[in-house]
C-alpha cells in the first residue's frame, strides 16, 4: 500500500487526482494507479503530462500521440527530453512541482488586507515582467496584500478556482521585503480563504525556483506531483 503524503487526507488526494484527470480529459473509470493513460486532444497545440500520487496522465493532439505510446513514463515528465521525441519545432515549456494543502497554515502577525488595485500595481512596478508573469497574480480572482511597517504593500497573494476541487495559488513579493515574512503572511491568508471555501490549494513551482518551493513547504503544502509541458509548432 502506498504511504499517505504528510498533511494530506485520503479524501484530498482523491479529489486532486480526480480534478487532474478531468483537466487532462481522462474518463473516471480509466483512472489507475501506476499506469500512464494517454488522451487524444485535438484542441491542444501542446503535450501536457502530469503524475499525481502515482497516477500518470498525458494529453496530446492526434498527430503526435503515437510518438508517446512507447516512451518510458519518466521521459514524459522531462520537458526537454519529451520535446526531442516530438517533431522539429517542439519547445519545452517546462517542468513544475505540484504541492497541495487542505488545511489552514499558521498565520503570521503582519498586517494583511484584501488587496486593492493600487496595491497590486505597486508591487507589480517593483518586479520584472518575467517575475510578474511567473507569479500568476494577474489571473487570480481574489487577492490579499501584506503591508510593511509604513503601510505600503510588500507582497500580494491570491488564488483562482480551477474547476470544482482545486484552487491555483499565486504569490509575489516586493524584492525589498523578500525574506521578511511578507510573502508568507499574504499566502497564508490566501490559503486560509481557499480552504474555507472548501477547495484544495494547489501550488505549482517551476523546478529550479527553490524559493517558491521552500515557501510552499513552510506554509504546509505537500509535494505529491509533477507536471511537464511542451509547446508544438
Protein Blocks (a to p, Z undefined) as FASTA:
>chain_A
ZZddehiafklmmmmmmmmmmmnopafklgcghiacddddfkbccdcdddeehiacdddd
fklmmmmmmgcfklmmmmklmmmmpcehiacfbdcdddddfbdcdddddddddddfklmm
mmmmmccfklmmmnommmpmbdcddddfkopafbdcddddfklmpccddddddfklgonl
mmmmmmmmmmmmmmmnopacdddddehiamlmmmmmmnopacfbdcdddddZZ
